[in-house]
Amino acid sequence: MSTTTGQVIRCKAAVAWEAGKPLVIEEVEVAPPQKMEVRVKIHFTALCHTDVYFWEAKGQNPLFPRILGHEAGGVVESVGEGVTDLAPGDHVLPVFTGECKECAHCKSEESNMCDLLRINTDRGVMIHDGKSRFSINGKPIFHFVGTSTFSEYTVVHVGCLAKINPLAPLDKVCVVSCGISTGLGATLNVAKPKKGSSVAVFGLGAVGLAAAEGARIAGASRIIGVDLNSNRFEIAKKFGVTEFVNPKDYNKPVQEVIAEMTNGGVDRSVECTGHIDAMISAFECVHDGWGVAVLVGVPHKDAVFKTSPLNFLNEKTLKGTFYGNYKPRSDIPAVVEQYMNKELELEKFLTHEVPFSEINKAFDLMLKGEGIRCIIRMDA
């Protein structure tokens, strides 16, 4: 038993006090885990665009003060009542969505959209008692998507923790907990390209590059990257992208450009931008008879998808995915093993690293569009 079990832990956390203002490193109190909860010592965390989006708070309910962060790797410090799957010392990846293993979704082989633990961006408290486990001088600090990894210690529902191989380096596999799995799974689990097929990937950020990596692993012979930023094309070659299209270089819709390049359309497409025009293009650029398009990016809430019904009658298929169709507890450990077996290459996603004390540098890098993933070392 750890000497901290059952005790309040005082540690450092990066607190977002208000929208768009730099995070402040504060001493916070982290309460012990309650029923079905686990307290985790975070070793490495990374910055994902979703953190920046909710920090800016331009398009959703602002909830502050808050501890952001959801892409991370850590070690279990203690467990609450009822937790049998995890024990102190286990290596885990916190995940922004969960797997209770009891609901209809969790029991379905087709779904990963757990009724109990599905992502909820508005909730700033734990579901057990509606309270926060973080406080400063007795004042609660809100959680973020059930993970809040920008803290040396955090409390997470057991259903949102993937237990992984303890030999896996946490500074590498931490990125599996969000963006990499989202893109990788969209290709491998949903688009399912055949060996030798053609795949178009719309948006070459971290998720899009992970989708391209999935196409590379699947053995696609042509991987066409589509992005408005031509600077991304060179780095995308490392992820198997063979050809590039910048829609701004053409005076006709990009779906027509791709159809001409591929003799009627690609076999599969994966859309990772969330822009409605890109979503429509990704669907319309697949080949009739067998083409499958997969939507990954999250659109504006008022966006409307418009296309001719004839596209469906001509046997083009449109699918959507959430978190790459991976169930966090059941499937994510196997993605870590893909890295350990050298099938999945993670190092090329990791372009920057900063100490926890300089976490705001990671935000600056992302806002400038520099790099892919910035790792934040909690012990520095």
SEFI-423860 format. One record per residue (C-alpha): residue number from 1; residue in three letters; x negated, y, z negated. Coordinates in nm, 3 decimals. Layout:
<nodes>
+-----+------+---------+---------+---------+
|  nr | rest |      c1 |      c2 |      c3 |
+-----+------+---------+---------+---------+
| NUM |  ALA |       X |       Y |       Z |
...
+-----+------+---------+---------+---------+
</nodes>
This chain:
<nodes>
+-----+------+---------+---------+---------+
|  nr | rest |      c1 |      c2 |      c3 |
+-----+------+---------+---------+---------+
|   1 |  MET |   0.000 |   0.000 |   0.000 |
|   2 |  SER |  -0.125 |   0.345 |   0.091 |
|   3 |  THR |  -0.165 |   0.590 |  -0.199 |
|   4 |  THR |   0.067 |   0.826 |  -0.010 |
|   5 |  THR |   0.356 |   0.577 |   0.017 |
|   6 |  GLY |   0.673 |   0.728 |  -0.125 |
|   7 |  GLN |   0.503 |   1.065 |  -0.174 |
|   8 |  VAL |   0.541 |   1.395 |   0.005 |
|   9 |  ILE |   0.238 |   1.447 |   0.231 |
|  10 |  ARG |   0.098 |   1.794 |   0.286 |
|  11 |  CYS |  -0.070 |   1.831 |   0.624 |
|  12 |  LYS |  -0.122 |   2.065 |   0.917 |
|  13 |  ALA |   0.143 |   2.113 |   1.185 |
|  14 |  ALA |   0.176 |   2.352 |   1.479 |
|  15 |  VAL |   0.503 |   2.535 |   1.417 |
|  16 |  ALA |   0.702 |   2.717 |   1.686 |
|  17 |  TRP |   0.859 |   3.000 |   1.486 |
|  18 |  GLU |   1.032 |   3.165 |   1.781 |
|  19 |  ALA |   1.078 |   3.124 |   2.155 |
|  20 |  GLY |   0.773 |   3.186 |   2.369 |
|  21 |  LYS |   0.545 |   3.295 |   2.082 |
|  22 |  PRO |   0.216 |   3.110 |   2.019 |
|  23 |  LEU |   0.241 |   2.813 |   1.783 |
|  24 |  VAL |   0.105 |   2.870 |   1.432 |
|  25 |  ILE |  -0.095 |   2.606 |   1.245 |
|  26 |  GLU |   0.076 |   2.582 |   0.904 |
|  27 |  GLU |   0.060 |   2.354 |   0.603 |
|  28 |  VAL |   0.386 |   2.159 |   0.597 |
|  29 |  GLU |   0.538 |   1.908 |   0.359 |
|  30 |  VAL |   0.637 |   1.578 |   0.522 |
|  31 |  ALA |   0.890 |   1.380 |   0.319 |
|  32 |  PRO |   0.870 |   1.000 |   0.287 |
|  33 |  PRO |   1.061 |   0.795 |   0.547 |
|  34 |  GLN |   1.422 |   0.710 |   0.463 |
|  35 |  LYS |   1.633 |   0.415 |   0.579 |
|  36 |  MET |   1.517 |   0.280 |   0.919 |
|  37 |  GLU |   1.248 |   0.548 |   0.942 |
|  38 |  VAL |   0.869 |   0.533 |   0.972 |
|  39 |  ARG |   0.604 |   0.789 |   0.879 |
|  40 |  VAL |   0.325 |   0.799 |   1.135 |
|  41 |  LYS |  -0.021 |   0.957 |   1.127 |
|  42 |  ILE |  -0.065 |   1.113 |   1.472 |
|  43 |  HIS |  -0.416 |   1.070 |   1.614 |
|  44 |  PHE |  -0.368 |   1.217 |   1.962 |
|  45 |  THR |  -0.085 |   1.407 |   2.125 |
|  46 |  ALA |  -0.046 |   1.560 |   2.470 |
|  47 |  LEU |   0.149 |   1.852 |   2.607 |
|  48 |  CYS |   0.435 |   1.774 |   2.844 |
|  49 |  HIS |   0.632 |   2.029 |   3.047 |
|  50 |  THR |   0.942 |   1.947 |   2.838 |
|  51 |  ASP |   0.769 |   2.089 |   2.529 |
|  52 |  VAL |   0.700 |   2.413 |   2.716 |
|  53 |  TYR |   1.058 |   2.427 |   2.846 |
|  54 |  PHE |   1.209 |   2.405 |   2.496 |
|  55 |  TRP |   0.944 |   2.638 |   2.354 |
|  56 |  GLU |   1.040 |   2.901 |   2.613 |
|  57 |  ALA |   1.409 |   2.830 |   2.530 |
|  58 |  LYS |   1.538 |   3.002 |   2.843 |
|  59 |  GLY |   1.794 |   2.744 |   2.948 |
|  60 |  GLN |   1.925 |   2.578 |   2.631 |
|  61 |  ASN |   2.020 |   2.632 |   2.268 |
|  62 |  PRO |   1.720 |   2.786 |   2.091 |
|  63 |  LEU |   1.638 |   2.597 |   1.770 |
|  64 |  PHE |   1.361 |   2.743 |   1.556 |
|  65 |  PRO |   1.144 |   2.707 |   1.354 |
|  66 |  ARG |   1.058 |   2.375 |   1.511 |
|  67 |  ILE |   0.772 |   2.128 |   1.546 |
|  68 |  LEU |   0.752 |   2.031 |   1.912 |
|  69 |  GLY |   0.557 |   1.742 |   2.071 |
|  70 |  HIS |   0.672 |   1.402 |   2.196 |
|  71 |  GLU |   0.385 |   1.243 |   2.390 |
|  72 |  ALA |   0.149 |   1.086 |   2.138 |
|  73 |  GLY |  -0.023 |   0.790 |   1.978 |
|  74 |  GLY |  -0.062 |   0.716 |   1.609 |
|  75 |  VAL |  -0.078 |   0.468 |   1.323 |
|  76 |  VAL |   0.200 |   0.376 |   1.080 |
|  77 |  GLU |   0.136 |   0.524 |   0.731 |
|  78 |  SER |   0.450 |   0.390 |   0.557 |
|  79 |  VAL |   0.795 |   0.252 |   0.636 |
|  80 |  GLY |   1.138 |   0.320 |   0.493 |
|  81 |  GLU |   1.411 |   0.085 |   0.375 |
|  82 |  GLY |   1.524 |  -0.175 |   0.628 |
|  83 |  VAL |   1.221 |  -0.151 |   0.856 |
|  84 |  THR |   1.093 |  -0.503 |   0.933 |
|  85 |  ASP |   0.940 |  -0.463 |   1.281 |
|  86 |  LEU |   0.657 |  -0.234 |   1.171 |
|  87 |  ALA |   0.407 |  -0.221 |   0.884 |
|  88 |  PRO |   0.140 |   0.025 |   0.769 |
|  89 |  GLY |  -0.161 |   0.012 |   1.001 |
|  90 |  ASP |   0.036 |  -0.076 |   1.315 |
|  91 |  HIS |  -0.051 |   0.128 |   1.625 |
|  92 |  VAL |   0.252 |   0.296 |   1.781 |
|  93 |  LEU |   0.365 |   0.532 |   2.053 |
|  94 |  PRO |   0.657 |   0.760 |   1.951 |
|  95 |  VAL |   0.917 |   0.791 |   2.229 |
|  96 |  PHE |   1.174 |   1.070 |   2.279 |
|  97 |  THR |   1.449 |   0.814 |   2.340 |
|  98 |  GLY |   1.510 |   0.492 |   2.154 |
|  99 |  GLU |   1.622 |   0.132 |   2.145 |
| 100 |  CYS |   1.840 |   0.027 |   1.852 |
| 101 |  LYS |   1.866 |  -0.328 |   1.996 |
| 102 |  GLU |   2.231 |  -0.347 |   1.879 |
| 103 |  CYS |   2.446 |  -0.137 |   2.118 |
| 104 |  ALA |   2.591 |  -0.238 |   2.455 |
| 105 |  HIS |   2.315 |  -0.052 |   2.642 |
| 106 |  CYS |   2.037 |  -0.219 |   2.445 |
| 107 |  LYS |   2.195 |  -0.562 |   2.498 |
| 108 |  SER |   2.227 |  -0.495 |   2.872 |
| 109 |  GLU |   1.937 |  -0.600 |   3.094 |
| 110 |  GLU |   2.021 |  -0.307 |   3.324 |
| 111 |  SER |   2.024 |  -0.012 |   3.087 |
| 112 |  ASN |   1.782 |   0.170 |   2.857 |
| 113 |  MET |   2.030 |   0.440 |   2.750 |
| 114 |  CYS |   2.074 |   0.347 |   2.384 |
| 115 |  ASP |   2.400 |   0.477 |   2.231 |
| 116 |  LEU |   2.240 |   0.553 |   1.895 |
| 117 |  LEU |   1.899 |   0.689 |   1.991 |
| 118 |  ARG |   1.937 |   0.834 |   2.340 |
| 119 |  ILE |   1.752 |   1.164 |   2.376 |
| 120 |  ASN |   1.927 |   1.456 |   2.205 |
| 121 |  THR |   1.746 |   1.786 |   2.255 |
| 122 |  ASP |   1.986 |   1.984 |   2.034 |
| 123 |  ARG |   1.942 |   1.770 |   1.723 |
| 124 |  GLY |   1.676 |   1.905 |   1.489 |
| 125 |  VAL |   1.731 |   1.660 |   1.204 |
| 126 |  MET |   1.712 |   1.286 |   1.131 |
| 127 |  ILE |   2.026 |   1.085 |   1.211 |
| 128 |  HIS |   2.026 |   0.895 |   0.880 |
| 129 |  ASP |   2.125 |   1.191 |   0.663 |
| 130 |  GLY |   2.132 |   1.496 |   0.892 |
| 131 |  LYS |   1.828 |   1.646 |   0.718 |
| 132 |  SER |   1.475 |   1.739 |   0.826 |
| 133 |  ARG |   1.170 |   1.560 |   0.687 |
| 134 |  PHE |   0.958 |   1.874 |   0.741 |
| 135 |  SER |   0.952 |   2.180 |   0.519 |
| 136 |  ILE |   0.740 |   2.480 |   0.426 |
| 137 |  ASN |   0.788 |   2.603 |   0.069 |
| 138 |  GLY |   1.121 |   2.420 |   0.059 |
| 139 |  LYS |   1.250 |   2.571 |   0.385 |
| 140 |  PRO |   1.337 |   2.307 |   0.648 |
| 141 |  ILE |   1.152 |   2.301 |   0.980 |
| 142 |  PHE |   1.345 |   2.139 |   1.265 |
| 143 |  HIS |   1.244 |   1.819 |   1.445 |
| 144 |  PHE |   1.221 |   1.788 |   1.825 |
| 145 |  VAL |   1.365 |   1.490 |   2.019 |
| 146 |  GLY |   1.309 |   1.269 |   1.714 |
| 147 |  THR |   0.929 |   1.274 |   1.744 |
| 148 |  SER |   0.768 |   1.613 |   1.652 |
| 149 |  THR |   0.412 |   1.499 |   1.724 |
| 150 |  PHE |   0.247 |   1.841 |   1.687 |
| 151 |  SER |   0.196 |   1.749 |   1.321 |
| 152 |  GLU |  -0.072 |   1.536 |   1.155 |
| 153 |  TYR |   0.210 |   1.326 |   1.009 |
| 154 |  THR |   0.563 |   1.286 |   1.140 |
| 155 |  VAL |   0.873 |   1.080 |   1.058 |
| 156 |  VAL |   1.041 |   0.885 |   1.339 |
| 157 |  HIS |   1.334 |   0.642 |   1.359 |
| 158 |  VAL |   1.197 |   0.287 |   1.393 |
| 159 |  GLY |   1.390 |   0.248 |   1.719 |
| 160 |  CYS |   1.182 |   0.525 |   1.878 |
| 161 |  LEU |   0.843 |   0.362 |   1.816 |
| 162 |  ALA |   0.673 |   0.120 |   2.054 |
| 163 |  LYS |   0.429 |  -0.111 |   1.873 |
| 164 |  ILE |   0.122 |  -0.150 |   2.093 |
| 165 |  ASN |  -0.204 |  -0.340 |   2.117 |
| 166 |  PRO |  -0.431 |  -0.202 |   1.840 |
| 167 |  LEU |  -0.731 |  -0.229 |   2.075 |
| 168 |  ALA |  -0.578 |   0.022 |   2.319 |
| 169 |  PRO |  -0.749 |   0.365 |   2.293 |
| 170 |  LEU |  -0.486 |   0.606 |   2.159 |
| 171 |  ASP |  -0.651 |   0.902 |   2.333 |
| 172 |  LYS |  -0.568 |   0.738 |   2.668 |
| 173 |  VAL |  -0.244 |   0.545 |   2.615 |
| 174 |  CYS |  -0.068 |   0.829 |   2.431 |
| 175 |  VAL |   0.042 |   0.964 |   2.772 |
| 176 |  VAL |   0.233 |   0.639 |   2.837 |
| 177 |  SER |   0.495 |   0.751 |   2.582 |
| 178 |  CYS |   0.657 |   1.001 |   2.820 |
| 179 |  GLY |   0.569 |   1.134 |   3.165 |
| 180 |  ILE |   0.354 |   0.852 |   3.299 |
| 181 |  SER |   0.615 |   0.586 |   3.220 |
| 182 |  THR |   0.892 |   0.802 |   3.365 |
| 183 |  GLY |   0.725 |   0.826 |   3.706 |
| 184 |  LEU |   0.569 |   0.480 |   3.708 |
| 185 |  GLY |   0.895 |   0.308 |   3.616 |
| 186 |  ALA |   1.097 |   0.509 |   3.869 |
| 187 |  THR |   0.888 |   0.346 |   4.140 |
| 188 |  LEU |   0.820 |  -0.001 |   3.998 |
| 189 |  ASN |   1.153 |  -0.064 |   3.821 |
| 190 |  VAL |   1.403 |   0.129 |   4.033 |
| 191 |  ALA |   1.271 |   0.204 |   4.385 |
| 192 |  LYS |   1.085 |  -0.131 |   4.395 |
| 193 |  PRO |   0.887 |  -0.074 |   4.716 |
| 194 |  LYS |   0.766 |  -0.385 |   4.896 |
| 195 |  LYS |   0.401 |  -0.444 |   4.977 |
| 196 |  GLY |   0.313 |  -0.260 |   5.297 |
| 197 |  SER |   0.611 |  -0.022 |   5.277 |
| 198 |  SER |   0.627 |   0.358 |   5.299 |
| 199 |  VAL |   0.709 |   0.580 |   5.000 |
| 200 |  ALA |   0.764 |   0.958 |   4.981 |
| 201 |  VAL |   0.708 |   1.131 |   4.646 |
| 202 |  PHE |   0.858 |   1.477 |   4.599 |
| 203 |  GLY |   0.669 |   1.687 |   4.343 |
| 204 |  LEU |   0.306 |   1.610 |   4.255 |
| 205 |  GLY |   0.300 |   1.703 |   3.888 |
| 206 |  ALA |   0.221 |   1.440 |   3.625 |
| 207 |  VAL |   0.549 |   1.249 |   3.677 |
| 208 |  GLY |   0.519 |   1.256 |   4.057 |
| 209 |  LEU |   0.158 |   1.140 |   4.044 |
| 210 |  ALA |   0.268 |   0.856 |   3.816 |
| 211 |  ALA |   0.535 |   0.766 |   4.073 |
| 212 |  ALA |   0.261 |   0.761 |   4.339 |
| 213 |  GLU |   0.047 |   0.544 |   4.111 |
| 214 |  GLY |   0.343 |   0.303 |   4.092 |
| 215 |  ALA |   0.360 |   0.292 |   4.471 |
| 216 |  ARG |  -0.016 |   0.224 |   4.484 |
| 217 |  ILE |   0.020 |  -0.061 |   4.233 |
| 218 |  ALA |   0.311 |  -0.203 |   4.437 |
| 219 |  GLY |   0.094 |  -0.209 |   4.749 |
| 220 |  ALA |   0.267 |   0.059 |   4.957 |
| 221 |  SER |   0.071 |   0.126 |   5.278 |
| 222 |  ARG |   0.186 |   0.487 |   5.323 |
| 223 |  ILE |   0.243 |   0.722 |   5.031 |
| 224 |  ILE |   0.355 |   1.066 |   5.145 |
| 225 |  GLY |   0.322 |   1.345 |   4.890 |
| 226 |  VAL |   0.559 |   1.642 |   4.924 |
| 227 |  ASP |   0.482 |   1.963 |   4.733 |
| 228 |  LEU |   0.500 |   2.339 |   4.780 |
| 229 |  ASN |   0.154 |   2.376 |   4.623 |
| 230 |  SER |  -0.110 |   2.260 |   4.872 |
| 231 |  ASN |  -0.376 |   2.273 |   4.597 |
| 232 |  ARG |  -0.225 |   1.954 |   4.455 |
| 233 |  PHE |  -0.295 |   1.750 |   4.765 |
| 234 |  GLU |  -0.663 |   1.683 |   4.704 |
| 235 |  ILE |  -0.616 |   1.546 |   4.350 |
| 236 |  ALA |  -0.317 |   1.336 |   4.465 |
| 237 |  LYS |  -0.548 |   1.124 |   4.682 |
| 238 |  LYS |  -0.682 |   0.969 |   4.360 |
| 239 |  PHE |  -0.331 |   0.833 |   4.297 |
| 240 |  GLY |  -0.300 |   0.660 |   4.632 |
| 241 |  VAL |  -0.131 |   0.941 |   4.826 |
| 242 |  THR |  -0.226 |   0.899 |   5.193 |
| 243 |  GLU |  -0.047 |   1.190 |   5.363 |
| 244 |  PHE |   0.079 |   1.533 |   5.259 |
| 245 |  VAL |   0.368 |   1.753 |   5.358 |
| 246 |  ASN |   0.417 |   2.110 |   5.244 |
| 247 |  PRO |   0.775 |   2.208 |   5.339 |
| 248 |  LYS |   0.661 |   2.570 |   5.378 |
| 249 |  ASP |   0.449 |   2.468 |   5.679 |
| 250 |  TYR |   0.754 |   2.375 |   5.887 |
| 251 |  ASN |   1.052 |   2.559 |   6.028 |
| 252 |  LYS |   1.286 |   2.262 |   5.991 |
| 253 |  PRO |   1.411 |   2.059 |   5.692 |
| 254 |  VAL |   1.143 |   1.842 |   5.536 |
| 255 |  GLN |   1.364 |   1.533 |   5.570 |
| 256 |  GLU |   1.345 |   1.573 |   5.948 |
| 257 |  VAL |   0.966 |   1.611 |   5.932 |
| 258 |  ILE |   0.935 |   1.288 |   5.731 |
| 259 |  ALA |   1.177 |   1.101 |   5.959 |
| 260 |  GLU |   0.961 |   1.194 |   6.261 |
| 261 |  MET |   0.641 |   1.090 |   6.079 |
| 262 |  THR |   0.784 |   0.748 |   5.986 |
| 263 |  ASN |   0.990 |   0.644 |   6.288 |
| 264 |  GLY |   1.327 |   0.709 |   6.126 |
| 265 |  GLY |   1.251 |   0.756 |   5.759 |
| 266 |  VAL |   1.058 |   0.614 |   5.463 |
| 267 |  ASP |   1.150 |   0.287 |   5.296 |
| 268 |  ARG |   1.162 |   0.449 |   4.951 |
| 269 |  SER |   1.151 |   0.801 |   4.807 |
| 270 |  VAL |   1.112 |   0.926 |   4.451 |
| 271 |  GLU |   1.217 |   1.282 |   4.360 |
| 272 |  CYS |   1.031 |   1.435 |   4.064 |
| 273 |  THR |   1.101 |   1.811 |   4.081 |
| 274 |  GLY |   1.460 |   1.853 |   3.965 |
| 275 |  HIS |   1.527 |   2.106 |   4.244 |
| 276 |  ILE |   1.855 |   2.024 |   4.414 |
| 277 |  ASP |   1.724 |   2.088 |   4.768 |
| 278 |  ALA |   1.437 |   1.845 |   4.708 |
| 279 |  MET |   1.685 |   1.588 |   4.573 |
| 280 |  ILE |   1.895 |   1.611 |   4.890 |
| 281 |  SER |   1.583 |   1.594 |   5.110 |
| 282 |  ALA |   1.456 |   1.290 |   4.920 |
| 283 |  PHE |   1.783 |   1.108 |   4.988 |
| 284 |  GLU |   1.818 |   1.212 |   5.350 |
| 285 |  CYS |   1.456 |   1.122 |   5.438 |
| 286 |  VAL |   1.497 |   0.748 |   5.370 |
| 287 |  HIS |   1.553 |   0.502 |   5.653 |
| 288 |  ASP |   1.906 |   0.391 |   5.734 |
| 289 |  GLY |   1.985 |   0.025 |   5.670 |
| 290 |  TRP |   1.751 |  -0.023 |   5.376 |
| 291 |  GLY |   1.617 |   0.307 |   5.245 |
| 292 |  VAL |   1.641 |   0.377 |   4.871 |
| 293 |  ALA |   1.598 |   0.719 |   4.708 |
| 294 |  VAL |   1.546 |   0.755 |   4.332 |
| 295 |  LEU |   1.614 |   1.079 |   4.145 |
| 296 |  VAL |   1.391 |   1.146 |   3.842 |
| 297 |  GLY |   1.380 |   1.526 |   3.805 |
| 298 |  VAL |   1.642 |   1.695 |   3.585 |
| 299 |  PRO |   1.843 |   1.956 |   3.780 |
| 300 |  HIS |   2.005 |   2.275 |   3.661 |
| 301 |  LYS |   2.333 |   2.187 |   3.484 |
| 302 |  ASP |   2.541 |   2.366 |   3.751 |
| 303 |  ALA |   2.361 |   2.212 |   4.049 |
| 304 |  VAL |   2.576 |   2.023 |   4.303 |
| 305 |  PHE |   2.445 |   1.745 |   4.529 |
| 306 |  LYS |   2.581 |   1.783 |   4.884 |
| 307 |  THR |   2.525 |   1.532 |   5.161 |
| 308 |  SER |   2.732 |   1.365 |   5.432 |
| 309 |  PRO |   2.910 |   1.046 |   5.322 |
| 310 |  LEU |   2.788 |   0.899 |   5.650 |
| 311 |  ASN |   2.444 |   0.868 |   5.491 |
| 312 |  PHE |   2.590 |   0.610 |   5.251 |
| 313 |  LEU |   2.788 |   0.436 |   5.525 |
| 314 |  ASN |   2.462 |   0.408 |   5.719 |
| 315 |  GLU |   2.329 |   0.206 |   5.424 |
| 316 |  LYS |   2.104 |   0.456 |   5.255 |
| 317 |  THR |   2.104 |   0.405 |   4.877 |
| 318 |  LEU |   2.081 |   0.676 |   4.610 |
| 319 |  LYS |   1.982 |   0.589 |   4.253 |
| 320 |  GLY |   1.899 |   0.778 |   3.939 |
| 321 |  THR |   1.674 |   0.681 |   3.652 |
| 322 |  PHE |   1.606 |   0.781 |   3.294 |
| 323 |  TYR |   1.259 |   0.719 |   3.147 |
| 324 |  GLY |   1.173 |   0.489 |   3.438 |
| 325 |  ASN |   1.435 |   0.237 |   3.317 |
| 326 |  TYR |   1.192 |   0.126 |   3.043 |
| 327 |  LYS |   1.333 |   0.021 |   2.706 |
| 328 |  PRO |   1.090 |   0.184 |   2.460 |
| 329 |  ARG |   1.032 |  -0.102 |   2.216 |
| 330 |  SER |   1.074 |  -0.395 |   2.457 |
| 331 |  ASP |   0.892 |  -0.263 |   2.766 |
| 332 |  ILE |   0.637 |   0.006 |   2.678 |
| 333 |  PRO |   0.389 |  -0.235 |   2.510 |
| 334 |  ALA |   0.360 |  -0.412 |   2.848 |
| 335 |  VAL |   0.279 |  -0.082 |   3.024 |
| 336 |  VAL |  -0.009 |  -0.038 |   2.777 |
| 337 |  GLU |  -0.124 |  -0.389 |   2.872 |
| 338 |  GLN |  -0.121 |  -0.287 |   3.241 |
| 339 |  TYR |  -0.377 |  -0.023 |   3.144 |
| 340 |  MET |  -0.578 |  -0.270 |   2.934 |
| 341 |  ASN |  -0.581 |  -0.512 |   3.232 |
| 342 |  LYS |  -0.707 |  -0.229 |   3.459 |
| 343 |  GLU |  -0.396 |  -0.239 |   3.681 |
| 344 |  LEU |  -0.284 |   0.108 |   3.570 |
| 345 |  GLU |  -0.544 |   0.386 |   3.573 |
| 346 |  LEU |  -0.476 |   0.651 |   3.307 |
| 347 |  GLU |  -0.807 |   0.838 |   3.294 |
| 348 |  LYS |  -0.734 |   1.029 |   3.614 |
| 349 |  PHE |  -0.425 |   1.186 |   3.453 |
| 350 |  LEU |  -0.633 |   1.325 |   3.165 |
| 351 |  THR |  -0.791 |   1.647 |   3.289 |
| 352 |  HIS |  -0.837 |   1.850 |   2.968 |
| 353 |  GLU |  -0.885 |   1.804 |   2.595 |
| 354 |  VAL |  -0.857 |   2.058 |   2.311 |
| 355 |  PRO |  -0.881 |   2.037 |   1.931 |
| 356 |  PHE |  -0.552 |   2.070 |   1.738 |
| 357 |  SER |  -0.663 |   2.414 |   1.614 |
| 358 |  GLU |  -0.659 |   2.534 |   1.977 |
| 359 |  ILE |  -0.323 |   2.382 |   2.078 |
| 360 |  ASN |  -0.212 |   2.711 |   2.234 |
| 361 |  LYS |  -0.487 |   2.663 |   2.496 |
| 362 |  ALA |  -0.296 |   2.357 |   2.619 |
| 363 |  PHE |   0.013 |   2.576 |   2.669 |
| 364 |  ASP |  -0.196 |   2.833 |   2.860 |
| 365 |  LEU |  -0.332 |   2.561 |   3.091 |
| 366 |  MET |   0.016 |   2.429 |   3.168 |
| 367 |  LEU |   0.161 |   2.776 |   3.227 |
| 368 |  LYS |  -0.121 |   2.841 |   3.476 |
| 369 |  GLY |  -0.054 |   2.507 |   3.645 |
| 370 |  GLU |  -0.408 |   2.384 |   3.574 |
| 371 |  GLY |  -0.479 |   2.013 |   3.533 |
| 372 |  ILE |  -0.236 |   1.727 |   3.481 |
| 373 |  ARG |  -0.245 |   1.630 |   3.114 |
| 374 |  CYS |  -0.421 |   1.799 |   2.822 |
| 375 |  ILE |  -0.498 |   1.575 |   2.524 |
| 376 |  ILE |  -0.486 |   1.736 |   2.179 |
| 377 |  ARG |  -0.718 |   1.579 |   1.918 |
| 378 |  MET |  -0.550 |   1.592 |   1.579 |
| 379 |  ASP |  -0.870 |   1.541 |   1.380 |
| 380 |  ALA |  -1.048 |   1.840 |   1.532 |
+-----+------+---------+---------+---------+
</nodes>
